[in-house]
Amino acid sequence: MSGYYYYAGQADQYEAHYLDACSLCRKSLRDSDIFMYRGNTPFCSKECRQEQMEMDEAREKNWKSGRSLRKSDAQNSTPNKAVRTGTVAVA
């Protein structure tokens, strides 16, 4: 048996497993509608899917604001070097 067929069999087992329960509340999805999000994330209801979407949006917003804050701090900070300013006369 080649490795390709063995791997394909394992992928089939994974797909069946990940559709067993809601990604948020872990409720069984056996004989019910499945609401998908971001391609392969299953949810038992529109409410669970919406809650996950809101958590993802908040996390992304925090990440972006933290990133822009770090970026502005880096632009406003001065390196740890002494800088002398003044006039120099050369004869």
Gaussian input, Z-matrix of N, CA and C with variables (Angstrom, degrees):
# hf/3-21g

backbone

0 1
 N
 C     1     B1
 C     2     B2     1     A1
 N     3     B3     2     A2     1     D1
 C     4     B4     3     A3     2     D2
 C     5     B5     4     A4     3     D3
 N     6     B6     5     A5     4     D4
 C     7     B7     6     A6     5     D5
 C     8     B8     7     A7     6     D6
 N     9     B9     8     A8     7     D7
 C    10    B10     9     A9     8     D8
 C    11    B11    10    A10     9     D9
 N    12    B12    11    A11    10    D10
 C    13    B13    12    A12    11    D11
 C    14    B14    13    A13    12    D12
 N    15    B15    14    A14    13    D13
 C    16    B16    15    A15    14    D14
 C    17    B17    16    A16    15    D15
 N    18    B18    17    A17    16    D16
 C    19    B19    18    A18    17    D17
 C    20    B20    19    A19    18    D18
 N    21    B21    20    A20    19    D19
 C    22    B22    21    A21    20    D20
 C    23    B23    22    A22    21    D21
 N    24    B24    23    A23    22    D22
 C    25    B25    24    A24    23    D23
 C    26    B26    25    A25    24    D24
 N    27    B27    26    A26    25    D25
 C    28    B28    27    A27    26    D26
 C    29    B29    28    A28    27    D27
 N    30    B30    29    A29    28    D28
 C    31    B31    30    A30    29    D29
 C    32    B32    31    A31    30    D30
 N    33    B33    32    A32    31    D31
 C    34    B34    33    A33    32    D32
 C    35    B35    34    A34    33    D33
 N    36    B36    35    A35    34    D34
 C    37    B37    36    A36    35    D35
 C    38    B38    37    A37    36    D36
 N    39    B39    38    A38    37    D37
 C    40    B40    39    A39    38    D38
 C    41    B41    40    A40    39    D39
 N    42    B42    41    A41    40    D40
 C    43    B43    42    A42    41    D41
 C    44    B44    43    A43    42    D42
 N    45    B45    44    A44    43    D43
 C    46    B46    45    A45    44    D44
 C    47    B47    46    A46    45    D45
 N    48    B48    47    A47    46    D46
 C    49    B49    48    A48    47    D47
 C    50    B50    49    A49    48    D48
 N    51    B51    50    A50    49    D49
 C    52    B52    51    A51    50    D50
 C    53    B53    52    A52    51    D51
 N    54    B54    53    A53    52    D52
 C    55    B55    54    A54    53    D53
 C    56    B56    55    A55    54    D54
 N    57    B57    56    A56    55    D55
 C    58    B58    57    A57    56    D56
 C    59    B59    58    A58    57    D57
 N    60    B60    59    A59    58    D58
 C    61    B61    60    A60    59    D59
 C    62    B62    61    A61    60    D60
 N    63    B63    62    A62    61    D61
 C    64    B64    63    A63    62    D62
 C    65    B65    64    A64    63    D63
 N    66    B66    65    A65    64    D64
 C    67    B67    66    A66    65    D65
 C    68    B68    67    A67    66    D66
 N    69    B69    68    A68    67    D67
 C    70    B70    69    A69    68    D68
 C    71    B71    70    A70    69    D69
 N    72    B72    71    A71    70    D70
 C    73    B73    72    A72    71    D71
 C    74    B74    73    A73    72    D72
 N    75    B75    74    A74    73    D73
 C    76    B76    75    A75    74    D74
 C    77    B77    76    A76    75    D75
 N    78    B78    77    A77    76    D76
 C    79    B79    78    A78    77    D77
 C    80    B80    79    A79    78    D78
 N    81    B81    80    A80    79    D79
 C    82    B82    81    A81    80    D80
 C    83    B83    82    A82    81    D81
 N    84    B84    83    A83    82    D82
 C    85    B85    84    A84    83    D83
 C    86    B86    85    A85    84    D84
 N    87    B87    86    A86    85    D85
 C    88    B88    87    A87    86    D86
 C    89    B89    88    A88    87    D87
 N    90    B90    89    A89    88    D88
 C    91    B91    90    A90    89    D89
 C    92    B92    91    A91    90    D90
 N    93    B93    92    A92    91    D91
 C    94    B94    93    A93    92    D92
 C    95    B95    94    A94    93    D93
 N    96    B96    95    A95    94    D94
 C    97    B97    96    A96    95    D95
 C    98    B98    97    A97    96    D96
 N    99    B99    98    A98    97    D97
 C   100   B100    99    A99    98    D98
 C   101   B101   100   A100    99    D99
 N   102   B102   101   A101   100   D100
 C   103   B103   102   A102   101   D101
 C   104   B104   103   A103   102   D102
 N   105   B105   104   A104   103   D103
 C   106   B106   105   A105   104   D104
 C   107   B107   106   A106   105   D105
 N   108   B108   107   A107   106   D106
 C   109   B109   108   A108   107   D107
 C   110   B110   109   A109   108   D108
 N   111   B111   110   A110   109   D109
 C   112   B112   111   A111   110   D110
 C   113   B113   112   A112   111   D111
 N   114   B114   113   A113   112   D112
 C   115   B115   114   A114   113   D113
 C   116   B116   115   A115   114   D114
 N   117   B117   116   A116   115   D115
 C   118   B118   117   A117   116   D116
 C   119   B119   118   A118   117   D117
 N   120   B120   119   A119   118   D118
 C   121   B121   120   A120   119   D119
 C   122   B122   121   A121   120   D120
 N   123   B123   122   A122   121   D121
 C   124   B124   123   A123   122   D122
 C   125   B125   124   A124   123   D123
 N   126   B126   125   A125   124   D124
 C   127   B127   126   A126   125   D125
 C   128   B128   127   A127   126   D126
 N   129   B129   128   A128   127   D127
 C   130   B130   129   A129   128   D128
 C   131   B131   130   A130   129   D129
 N   132   B132   131   A131   130   D130
 C   133   B133   132   A132   131   D131
 C   134   B134   133   A133   132   D132
 N   135   B135   134   A134   133   D133
 C   136   B136   135   A135   134   D134
 C   137   B137   136   A136   135   D135
 N   138   B138   137   A137   136   D136
 C   139   B139   138   A138   137   D137
 C   140   B140   139   A139   138   D138
 N   141   B141   140   A140   139   D139
 C   142   B142   141   A141   140   D140
 C   143   B143   142   A142   141   D141
 N   144   B144   143   A143   142   D142
 C   145   B145   144   A144   143   D143
 C   146   B146   145   A145   144   D144
 N   147   B147   146   A146   145   D145
 C   148   B148   147   A147   146   D146
 C   149   B149   148   A148   147   D147
 N   150   B150   149   A149   148   D148
 C   151   B151   150   A150   149   D149
 C   152   B152   151   A151   150   D150
 N   153   B153   152   A152   151   D151
 C   154   B154   153   A153   152   D152
 C   155   B155   154   A154   153   D153
 N   156   B156   155   A155   154   D154
 C   157   B157   156   A156   155   D155
 C   158   B158   157   A157   156   D156
 N   159   B159   158   A158   157   D157
 C   160   B160   159   A159   158   D158
 C   161   B161   160   A160   159   D159
 N   162   B162   161   A161   160   D160
 C   163   B163   162   A162   161   D161
 C   164   B164   163   A163   162   D162
 N   165   B165   164   A164   163   D163
 C   166   B166   165   A165   164   D164
 C   167   B167   166   A166   165   D165
 N   168   B168   167   A167   166   D166
 C   169   B169   168   A168   167   D167
 C   170   B170   169   A169   168   D168
 N   171   B171   170   A170   169   D169
 C   172   B172   171   A171   170   D170
 C   173   B173   172   A172   171   D171
 N   174   B174   173   A173   172   D172
 C   175   B175   174   A174   173   D173
 C   176   B176   175   A175   174   D174
 N   177   B177   176   A176   175   D175
 C   178   B178   177   A177   176   D176
 C   179   B179   178   A178   177   D177
 N   180   B180   179   A179   178   D178
 C   181   B181   180   A180   179   D179
 C   182   B182   181   A181   180   D180
 N   183   B183   182   A182   181   D181
 C   184   B184   183   A183   182   D182
 C   185   B185   184   A184   183   D183
 N   186   B186   185   A185   184   D184
 C   187   B187   186   A186   185   D185
 C   188   B188   187   A187   186   D186
 N   189   B189   188   A188   187   D187
 C   190   B190   189   A189   188   D188
 C   191   B191   190   A190   189   D189
 N   192   B192   191   A191   190   D190
 C   193   B193   192   A192   191   D191
 C   194   B194   193   A193   192   D192
 N   195   B195   194   A194   193   D193
 C   196   B196   195   A195   194   D194
 C   197   B197   196   A196   195   D195
 N   198   B198   197   A197   196   D196
 C   199   B199   198   A198   197   D197
 C   200   B200   199   A199   198   D198
 N   201   B201   200   A200   199   D199
 C   202   B202   201   A201   200   D200
 C   203   B203   202   A202   201   D201
 N   204   B204   203   A203   202   D202
 C   205   B205   204   A204   203   D203
 C   206   B206   205   A205   204   D204
 N   207   B207   206   A206   205   D205
 C   208   B208   207   A207   206   D206
 C   209   B209   208   A208   207   D207
 N   210   B210   209   A209   208   D208
 C   211   B211   210   A210   209   D209
 C   212   B212   211   A211   210   D210
 N   213   B213   212   A212   211   D211
 C   214   B214   213   A213   212   D212
 C   215   B215   214   A214   213   D213
 N   216   B216   215   A215   214   D214
 C   217   B217   216   A216   215   D215
 C   218   B218   217   A217   216   D216
 N   219   B219   218   A218   217   D217
 C   220   B220   219   A219   218   D218
 C   221   B221   220   A220   219   D219
 N   222   B222   221   A221   220   D220
 C   223   B223   222   A222   221   D221
 C   224   B224   223   A223   222   D222
 N   225   B225   224   A224   223   D223
 C   226   B226   225   A225   224   D224
 C   227   B227   226   A226   225   D225
 N   228   B228   227   A227   226   D226
 C   229   B229   228   A228   227   D227
 C   230   B230   229   A229   228   D228
 N   231   B231   230   A230   229   D229
 C   232   B232   231   A231   230   D230
 C   233   B233   232   A232   231   D231
 N   234   B234   233   A233   232   D232
 C   235   B235   234   A234   233   D233
 C   236   B236   235   A235   234   D234
 N   237   B237   236   A236   235   D235
 C   238   B238   237   A237   236   D236
 C   239   B239   238   A238   237   D237
 N   240   B240   239   A239   238   D238
 C   241   B241   240   A240   239   D239
 C   242   B242   241   A241   240   D240
 N   243   B243   242   A242   241   D241
 C   244   B244   243   A243   242   D242
 C   245   B245   244   A244   243   D243
 N   246   B246   245   A245   244   D244
 C   247   B247   246   A246   245   D245
 C   248   B248   247   A247   246   D246
 N   249   B249   248   A248   247   D247
 C   250   B250   249   A249   248   D248
 C   251   B251   250   A250   249   D249
 N   252   B252   251   A251   250   D250
 C   253   B253   252   A252   251   D251
 C   254   B254   253   A253   252   D252
 N   255   B255   254   A254   253   D253
 C   256   B256   255   A255   254   D254
 C   257   B257   256   A256   255   D255
 N   258   B258   257   A257   256   D256
 C   259   B259   258   A258   257   D257
 C   260   B260   259   A259   258   D258
 N   261   B261   260   A260   259   D259
 C   262   B262   261   A261   260   D260
 C   263   B263   262   A262   261   D261
 N   264   B264   263   A263   262   D262
 C   265   B265   264   A264   263   D263
 C   266   B266   265   A265   264   D264
 N   267   B267   266   A266   265   D265
 C   268   B268   267   A267   266   D266
 C   269   B269   268   A268   267   D267
 N   270   B270   269   A269   268   D268
 C   271   B271   270   A270   269   D269
 C   272   B272   271   A271   270   D270

   B1=1.4586
   B2=1.5316
   B3=1.3009
   B4=1.4593
   B5=1.5245
   B6=1.3305
   B7=1.4544
   B8=1.5194
   B9=1.3297
   B10=1.4565
   B11=1.5287
   B12=1.3200
   B13=1.4672
   B14=1.5168
   B15=1.3031
   B16=1.4574
   B17=1.5293
   B18=1.3272
   B19=1.4613
   B20=1.5262
   B21=1.3298
   B22=1.4630
   B23=1.5246
   B24=1.3124
   B25=1.4614
   B26=1.5110
   B27=1.3037
   B28=1.4595
   B29=1.5219
   B30=1.3196
   B31=1.4653
   B32=1.5260
   B33=1.3335
   B34=1.4645
   B35=1.5199
   B36=1.3168
   B37=1.4598
   B38=1.5231
   B39=1.3244
   B40=1.4616
   B41=1.5269
   B42=1.3327
   B43=1.4617
   B44=1.5189
   B45=1.3101
   B46=1.4582
   B47=1.5243
   B48=1.3133
   B49=1.4610
   B50=1.5330
   B51=1.3101
   B52=1.4611
   B53=1.5241
   B54=1.3082
   B55=1.4612
   B56=1.5269
   B57=1.3164
   B58=1.4657
   B59=1.5196
   B60=1.3392
   B61=1.4645
   B62=1.5245
   B63=1.3186
   B64=1.4629
   B65=1.5269
   B66=1.3028
   B67=1.4644
   B68=1.5182
   B69=1.3234
   B70=1.4588
   B71=1.5244
   B72=1.3189
   B73=1.4695
   B74=1.5278
   B75=1.3137
   B76=1.4701
   B77=1.5277
   B78=1.3197
   B79=1.4618
   B80=1.5324
   B81=1.3236
   B82=1.4562
   B83=1.5284
   B84=1.3302
   B85=1.4643
   B86=1.5265
   B87=1.2918
   B88=1.4722
   B89=1.5195
   B90=1.2890
   B91=1.4633
   B92=1.5209
   B93=1.3146
   B94=1.4610
   B95=1.5233
   B96=1.3139
   B97=1.4570
   B98=1.5171
   B99=1.3198
   B100=1.4594
   B101=1.5239
   B102=1.3124
   B103=1.4583
   B104=1.5188
   B105=1.3360
   B106=1.4639
   B107=1.5303
   B108=1.3321
   B109=1.4648
   B110=1.5153
   B111=1.3140
   B112=1.4643
   B113=1.5261
   B114=1.3014
   B115=1.4505
   B116=1.5018
   B117=1.3203
   B118=1.4585
   B119=1.5222
   B120=1.3085
   B121=1.4609
   B122=1.5267
   B123=1.3430
   B124=1.4627
   B125=1.5283
   B126=1.3373
   B127=1.4634
   B128=1.5195
   B129=1.3327
   B130=1.4658
   B131=1.5224
   B132=1.3274
   B133=1.4634
   B134=1.5234
   B135=1.3167
   B136=1.4629
   B137=1.5226
   B138=1.3292
   B139=1.4648
   B140=1.5318
   B141=1.3347
   B142=1.4725
   B143=1.5230
   B144=1.3343
   B145=1.4626
   B146=1.5230
   B147=1.3372
   B148=1.4628
   B149=1.5214
   B150=1.3324
   B151=1.4640
   B152=1.5263
   B153=1.3338
   B154=1.4629
   B155=1.5188
   B156=1.3291
   B157=1.4609
   B158=1.5266
   B159=1.3301
   B160=1.4662
   B161=1.5271
   B162=1.3321
   B163=1.4727
   B164=1.5238
   B165=1.3394
   B166=1.4606
   B167=1.5244
   B168=1.3292
   B169=1.4650
   B170=1.5238
   B171=1.3303
   B172=1.4653
   B173=1.5244
   B174=1.3383
   B175=1.4663
   B176=1.5244
   B177=1.3445
   B178=1.4568
   B179=1.5273
   B180=1.3207
   B181=1.4693
   B182=1.5299
   B183=1.3311
   B184=1.4641
   B185=1.5173
   B186=1.3222
   B187=1.4592
   B188=1.5248
   B189=1.3424
   B190=1.4633
   B191=1.5223
   B192=1.3418
   B193=1.4639
   B194=1.5228
   B195=1.3109
   B196=1.4625
   B197=1.5124
   B198=1.3186
   B199=1.4606
   B200=1.5274
   B201=1.3406
   B202=1.4615
   B203=1.5213
   B204=1.3333
   B205=1.4588
   B206=1.5262
   B207=1.3239
   B208=1.4679
   B209=1.5163
   B210=1.3361
   B211=1.4577
   B212=1.5254
   B213=1.3402
   B214=1.4642
   B215=1.5259
   B216=1.3309
   B217=1.4637
   B218=1.5216
   B219=1.3128
   B220=1.4617
   B221=1.5265
   B222=1.3224
   B223=1.4629
   B224=1.5248
   B225=1.3207
   B226=1.4579
   B227=1.5209
   B228=1.3002
   B229=1.4633
   B230=1.5239
   B231=1.3030
   B232=1.4576
   B233=1.5106
   B234=1.3033
   B235=1.4586
   B236=1.5254
   B237=1.3040
   B238=1.4664
   B239=1.5258
   B240=1.2937
   B241=1.4606
   B242=1.5208
   B243=1.3208
   B244=1.4571
   B245=1.5251
   B246=1.3085
   B247=1.4536
   B248=1.5184
   B249=1.3221
   B250=1.4648
   B251=1.5133
   B252=1.2867
   B253=1.4560
   B254=1.5146
   B255=1.2807
   B256=1.4571
   B257=1.5215
   B258=1.3339
   B259=1.4517
   B260=1.5133
   B261=1.3177
   B262=1.4639
   B263=1.5236
   B264=1.3515
   B265=1.4640
   B266=1.5176
   B267=1.3040
   B268=1.4616
   B269=1.5222
   B270=1.3568
   B271=1.4611
   B272=1.4906
   A1=108.32
   A2=116.80
   A3=119.38
   A4=110.69
   A5=115.60
   A6=121.32
   A7=112.74
   A8=117.38
   A9=121.29
   A10=110.99
   A11=116.57
   A12=119.59
   A13=111.40
   A14=116.47
   A15=120.09
   A16=109.76
   A17=117.15
   A18=121.45
   A19=110.56
   A20=117.30
   A21=120.56
   A22=110.30
   A23=117.31
   A24=120.63
   A25=111.06
   A26=117.79
   A27=121.51
   A28=110.97
   A29=117.52
   A30=120.89
   A31=110.28
   A32=116.99
   A33=120.18
   A34=110.89
   A35=116.71
   A36=120.13
   A37=110.47
   A38=117.71
   A39=121.31
   A40=110.53
   A41=116.97
   A42=119.94
   A43=111.44
   A44=117.52
   A45=120.33
   A46=110.39
   A47=117.29
   A48=121.43
   A49=111.85
   A50=117.91
   A51=118.82
   A52=112.33
   A53=118.81
   A54=121.44
   A55=112.63
   A56=118.04
   A57=121.83
   A58=113.21
   A59=117.89
   A60=120.09
   A61=111.21
   A62=114.96
   A63=122.85
   A64=109.09
   A65=117.08
   A66=120.95
   A67=113.17
   A68=117.98
   A69=120.62
   A70=111.99
   A71=117.13
   A72=120.16
   A73=113.32
   A74=117.50
   A75=124.08
   A76=113.74
   A77=117.95
   A78=122.06
   A79=108.58
   A80=116.94
   A81=122.38
   A82=110.53
   A83=115.75
   A84=121.25
   A85=111.98
   A86=118.36
   A87=122.61
   A88=113.88
   A89=120.63
   A90=122.57
   A91=111.65
   A92=116.14
   A93=119.00
   A94=110.44
   A95=115.78
   A96=120.85
   A97=109.21
   A98=115.47
   A99=120.79
   A100=107.63
   A101=116.70
   A102=123.35
   A103=107.40
   A104=116.64
   A105=120.97
   A106=110.53
   A107=114.69
   A108=122.11
   A109=108.31
   A110=116.10
   A111=123.51
   A112=112.21
   A113=114.93
   A114=120.15
   A115=116.39
   A116=118.68
   A117=119.20
   A118=114.10
   A119=118.05
   A120=120.95
   A121=108.72
   A122=117.99
   A123=121.14
   A124=113.52
   A125=115.45
   A126=121.97
   A127=109.23
   A128=116.36
   A129=121.75
   A130=112.29
   A131=117.94
   A132=120.31
   A133=110.42
   A134=114.63
   A135=119.89
   A136=110.20
   A137=116.12
   A138=120.64
   A139=111.34
   A140=116.92
   A141=119.78
   A142=110.32
   A143=116.40
   A144=119.86
   A145=110.43
   A146=117.48
   A147=121.51
   A148=111.17
   A149=116.63
   A150=120.24
   A151=110.75
   A152=117.03
   A153=120.35
   A154=110.85
   A155=116.80
   A156=120.76
   A157=110.73
   A158=116.94
   A159=120.82
   A160=111.17
   A161=117.27
   A162=120.03
   A163=110.32
   A164=117.22
   A165=120.96
   A166=111.30
   A167=116.92
   A168=120.84
   A169=111.10
   A170=117.32
   A171=120.86
   A172=110.46
   A173=116.67
   A174=120.60
   A175=110.47
   A176=116.63
   A177=120.90
   A178=111.04
   A179=116.69
   A180=121.15
   A181=110.39
   A182=116.98
   A183=120.79
   A184=111.26
   A185=116.60
   A186=120.48
   A187=110.30
   A188=115.98
   A189=119.79
   A190=111.58
   A191=117.90
   A192=119.82
   A193=110.29
   A194=117.87
   A195=120.97
   A196=111.41
   A197=115.69
   A198=120.30
   A199=110.57
   A200=117.30
   A201=119.80
   A202=110.78
   A203=117.46
   A204=121.04
   A205=110.31
   A206=116.82
   A207=120.38
   A208=110.70
   A209=116.74
   A210=121.14
   A211=110.70
   A212=117.88
   A213=120.65
   A214=110.63
   A215=117.78
   A216=120.67
   A217=110.63
   A218=117.07
   A219=120.95
   A220=110.63
   A221=117.07
   A222=120.34
   A223=111.41
   A224=117.91
   A225=121.75
   A226=113.33
   A227=117.68
   A228=119.34
   A229=110.28
   A230=115.11
   A231=120.42
   A232=108.06
   A233=117.06
   A234=119.17
   A235=110.11
   A236=116.56
   A237=121.94
   A238=110.66
   A239=116.67
   A240=121.81
   A241=108.36
   A242=115.07
   A243=119.76
   A244=108.05
   A245=115.54
   A246=120.36
   A247=107.55
   A248=115.51
   A249=120.31
   A250=108.73
   A251=115.12
   A252=119.72
   A253=107.94
   A254=116.29
   A255=119.88
   A256=110.01
   A257=114.52
   A258=120.84
   A259=109.07
   A260=115.14
   A261=120.51
   A262=106.95
   A263=115.97
   A264=120.86
   A265=108.11
   A266=116.50
   A267=121.75
   A268=107.10
   A269=115.70
   A270=119.42
   A271=111.77
   D1=134.75
   D2=-179.06
   D3=-82.56
   D4=159.95
   D5=179.55
   D6=-64.80
   D7=-28.58
   D8=-178.77
   D9=-61.83
   D10=-47.32
   D11=-178.69
   D12=-68.57
   D13=-36.37
   D14=178.41
   D15=-62.82
   D16=-45.42
   D17=179.67
   D18=-63.11
   D19=-42.79
   D20=-179.55
   D21=-60.38
   D22=-38.42
   D23=177.70
   D24=-63.95
   D25=-39.60
   D26=178.71
   D27=-66.21
   D28=-37.76
   D29=179.46
   D30=-64.28
   D31=-39.28
   D32=178.50
   D33=-62.32
   D34=-39.83
   D35=179.23
   D36=-65.32
   D37=-39.29
   D38=-179.94
   D39=-64.57
   D40=-45.38
   D41=-178.10
   D42=-59.11
   D43=-43.69
   D44=179.78
   D45=-64.25
   D46=-36.29
   D47=-177.53
   D48=-70.50
   D49=-42.61
   D50=-174.49
   D51=-71.94
   D52=-14.93
   D53=176.68
   D54=-94.20
   D55=9.26
   D56=-178.52
   D57=-74.75
   D58=-32.58
   D59=-172.37
   D60=-142.53
   D61=155.33
   D62=176.10
   D63=-62.00
   D64=136.19
   D65=-179.09
   D66=-68.73
   D67=-20.31
   D68=-177.99
   D69=-98.14
   D70=-57.01
   D71=-173.93
   D72=-100.02
   D73=-5.95
   D74=178.57
   D75=67.04
   D76=15.60
   D77=176.39
   D78=-66.95
   D79=142.30
   D80=179.89
   D81=-61.42
   D82=141.43
   D83=-179.85
   D84=-108.21
   D85=14.91
   D86=-169.75
   D87=-48.13
   D88=-73.05
   D89=-174.72
   D90=-110.04
   D91=45.19
   D92=-178.60
   D93=-134.90
   D94=168.44
   D95=175.84
   D96=-65.86
   D97=148.94
   D98=178.57
   D99=-118.12
   D100=128.55
   D101=178.12
   D102=-104.28
   D103=118.18
   D104=-174.86
   D105=-97.49
   D106=153.78
   D107=178.80
   D108=-145.53
   D109=137.09
   D110=179.58
   D111=52.24
   D112=43.85
   D113=172.77
   D114=87.46
   D115=-58.60
   D116=-172.46
   D117=-136.47
   D118=28.18
   D119=179.35
   D120=-110.07
   D121=111.50
   D122=-176.10
   D123=-88.75
   D124=145.33
   D125=176.70
   D126=-134.73
   D127=152.48
   D128=-177.57
   D129=-82.09
   D130=-19.70
   D131=-176.63
   D132=-151.51
   D133=165.10
   D134=175.23
   D135=-63.25
   D136=-33.93
   D137=-178.25
   D138=-65.73
   D139=-45.00
   D140=178.37
   D141=-63.55
   D142=-42.51
   D143=179.21
   D144=-62.71
   D145=-43.22
   D146=179.80
   D147=-63.18
   D148=-41.29
   D149=179.03
   D150=-61.76
   D151=-41.78
   D152=177.89
   D153=-65.02
   D154=-40.98
   D155=178.92
   D156=-61.40
   D157=-42.19
   D158=179.37
   D159=-66.47
   D160=-39.25
   D161=177.52
   D162=-64.64
   D163=-41.02
   D164=178.47
   D165=-64.46
   D166=-41.90
   D167=178.67
   D168=-63.56
   D169=-42.24
   D170=179.13
   D171=-64.90
   D172=-42.46
   D173=179.25
   D174=-63.03
   D175=-42.71
   D176=179.41
   D177=-65.81
   D178=-40.30
   D179=178.86
   D180=-63.54
   D181=-44.31
   D182=177.80
   D183=-63.34
   D184=-40.08
   D185=179.87
   D186=-64.43
   D187=-44.68
   D188=179.97
   D189=-65.52
   D190=-42.22
   D191=-179.27
   D192=-68.28
   D193=-37.81
   D194=176.47
   D195=-65.40
   D196=-38.13
   D197=179.61
   D198=-67.14
   D199=-44.27
   D200=-179.75
   D201=-68.18
   D202=-33.41
   D203=177.09
   D204=-65.38
   D205=-45.13
   D206=178.10
   D207=-63.24
   D208=-38.17
   D209=-179.81
   D210=-65.60
   D211=-43.77
   D212=-179.82
   D213=-69.45
   D214=-35.25
   D215=175.95
   D216=-62.61
   D217=-39.96
   D218=-179.58
   D219=-67.08
   D220=-36.09
   D221=179.62
   D222=-72.98
   D223=-32.74
   D224=-176.80
   D225=-86.50
   D226=-16.98
   D227=-177.27
   D228=-83.15
   D229=151.64
   D230=176.45
   D231=-104.32
   D232=147.29
   D233=178.69
   D234=-66.70
   D235=162.13
   D236=-178.96
   D237=-80.03
   D238=56.73
   D239=178.53
   D240=-125.86
   D241=143.62
   D242=175.94
   D243=-82.51
   D244=133.62
   D245=-179.63
   D246=-122.46
   D247=125.26
   D248=177.12
   D249=-101.93
   D250=136.19
   D251=176.16
   D252=-121.36
   D253=150.67
   D254=179.44
   D255=157.59
   D256=-171.13
   D257=-178.45
   D258=-104.80
   D259=137.15
   D260=178.66
   D261=-117.59
   D262=130.79
   D263=177.66
   D264=-110.96
   D265=130.90
   D266=179.79
   D267=-116.66
   D268=130.59
   D269=-178.41
   D270=-104.34

